[in-house]
Amino acid sequence: MPFDPANFRSRFPSLTLEVQGHHAAFFDGPGGSQVPLSVIDAQRDYYLSRNANTHGQFATSRAADETVDEARAASAAFLGAQGPETISFGQNMTTLNFALSRAVGRTLEPGDEVIVTDLEHDANVAPWLSLEERGVVVRSCPVRLEDCTLDMDAMRALIGPKTRHVAIGYASNAVGTVNDVHRVIGWAHAANATVSVDAVHFAPHALIDVTALSCDFLLCSAYKFFGPHVGLLYSRPGALDELPTDRVRPQDPSPPTRIETGTLNHAALAGVTAAIQTIANVGEGDSLRQRISTAFAEIYPYEHRLARRLWQGLADITDLTLYGPPVGDALRAPTIAFRIKDAAPEDVARRLGDEGLFVWDGDFYAVTLIEKLGLSDKGGVVRVGMAPYILMDEVDRLLAAIRKIAK
Ligand SMILES: Cc1ncc(COP(=O)(O)O)c(C=O)c1O
C-alpha cells in the first residue's frame, strides 16, 4: 500500500487548527512534531488506570512496570537495538547527553580528546565542552560551507591516538545534511574511541539501525517523532556497564537504569510507545521492527518528494539563498533552510505565520554552523521542516507565500 498522507493526517486532531481564517500548515516539525490522538489517549489512560510508582506489589504498580517495559521494547524495535535493556529514558536528549558526557568524562585523563563537529545542535557540543574543566581537549570537525556537509578528510585527520570519544550528529537540524556516521564510527573504533550519535533530527525521517551502525550510544527525542517530551538513550550492550554515572545509592546499577535518575515520566512513556506504533502502523509485517522499517520505506520518499518540490521552487526565486545539500538523490533530512535578501528571517517567519504557515527562524541552537555561515548577527535562516502529515498542497501554498515576500 503506498503511503496515504490523508489517512495519516486523520490521526492528528491538531491539524484542523485555523489561524485568522487560514488552515494551519505545520512546517515546524524540526522543533517538535504534532501528536496523534493515540498518544494523547495513551497518556490519559495511564493516569486513569495505571498510575503508580514502579516495583510495587499491587495492580497499578505492576501496570506502571509494564508501561516502562513496553516503552523500552518499542524503542528498541524503533532503533534496531539488541534488546530493551539497551534503552534508557530521560527528560530530553540534552539532559541525557549531559549525564552521558559527565560519566564518560570521569573515565578520561587531561589531554584526552573528544571530537565534535561544526554541524551540531549545541546539545551535542556543550556537554562535551564541559569536560574541558577536567583538561579534556575538544576538537571540532569543520563544515564545507558551500553545501553544509562535513569535511570528512578533516574528520579522518582529527581522529587519532588521543581520541577517546566522538560525538556526531546523524542529521543537521538546521540544514538537513545527513552525515556518514557509519564511516566515522569505523574510524573511531579503529582508534579505540567510543562514539555517540545525536539522532534527534534523523529519527523522525528515516530508519535507524544501531546494530548495523555499531555505535556505542545514540540519542533521540520522542517529541520530534509524534510523541511526548522524553529523551531516549541507546547504549550498546556493555557500553554502560562500567560507566561512572550519577545515581542515587539504592538505584539498580545495571543498564538501562544505570544512567536514569529518579522516577521516569511514566505517562509520557506510554505516549512514546503509542508514537512508535503510529509510525509502525504505516508499514506492514509480522514484527514491530518490520512494520517500522517498511513504514520508513514509505515515509522517507514521501517527505523527500515534498522537500524536492520546495527546494526546486525556492531555487527559482532570485534573491533567495538556499543552505545545505541540494535535495537530490543523496540521503538527506527533509529540512530546508533559506534566506531572502534584505528580509530578516524573523519577519519572513512572522509573515508566513500570519498566513497559517508555521516555520522557524533563527539558529535552532546549531550555533557554530550559523556563525560559520556568517549569519549569527543576521537572524540566522528560515527553516522549513517536512513531516508525513504535510500535504503537497501545503508546500505549494508555502511556495506561493514565499514568492510574494521575495518580490
Ligand atoms: C539535532 C538535535 N539535537 C539535539 C536536540 C535537543 O533535543 P532535546 O530538546 O530533546 O534536548 C535537538 C532539538 O531540537 C536537535 O534538533
The ligand as an SDF file (V2000), in Angstrom:
LIG
                    3D

 16 16  0  0  0  0  0  0  0  0999 V2000
   19.7390   17.6820   16.2800 C   0  0  0  0  0  0  0  0  0  0  0  0
   19.2370   17.9560   17.6650 C   0  0  0  0  0  0  0  0  0  0  0  0
   19.9460   17.5200   18.7110 N   0  0  0  0  0  0  0  0  0  0  0  0
   19.5510   17.7310   19.9700 C   0  0  0  0  0  0  0  0  0  0  0  0
   18.4080   18.4240   20.2570 C   0  0  0  0  0  0  0  0  0  0  0  0
   17.9970   18.6240   21.6770 C   0  0  0  0  0  0  0  0  0  0  0  0
   16.9500   17.7750   21.9610 O   0  0  0  0  0  0  0  0  0  0  0  0
   16.1050   17.9260   23.3080 P   0  0  0  0  0  0  0  0  0  0  0  0
   15.1820   19.0670   23.1040 O   0  0  0  0  0  0  0  0  0  0  0  0
   15.4040   16.6070   23.4360 O   0  0  0  0  0  0  0  0  0  0  0  0
   17.0570   18.1520   24.4240 O   0  0  0  0  0  0  0  0  0  0  0  0
   17.6340   18.9220   19.2060 C   0  0  0  0  0  0  0  0  0  0  0  0
   16.4210   19.7120   19.4710 C   0  0  0  0  0  0  0  0  0  0  0  0
   15.9500   20.4510   18.6460 O   0  0  0  0  0  0  0  0  0  0  0  0
   18.0530   18.6760   17.8760 C   0  0  0  0  0  0  0  0  0  0  0  0
   17.3490   19.1150   16.8270 O   0  0  0  0  0  0  0  0  0  0  0  0
  1  2  1  0
  2  3  1  0
  2 15  2  0
  3  4  2  0
  4  5  1  0
  5  6  1  0
  5 12  2  0
  6  7  1  0
  7  8  1  0
  8  9  2  0
  8 10  1  0
  8 11  1  0
 12 13  1  0
 12 15  1  0
 13 14  2  0
 15 16  1  0
M  END
$$$$
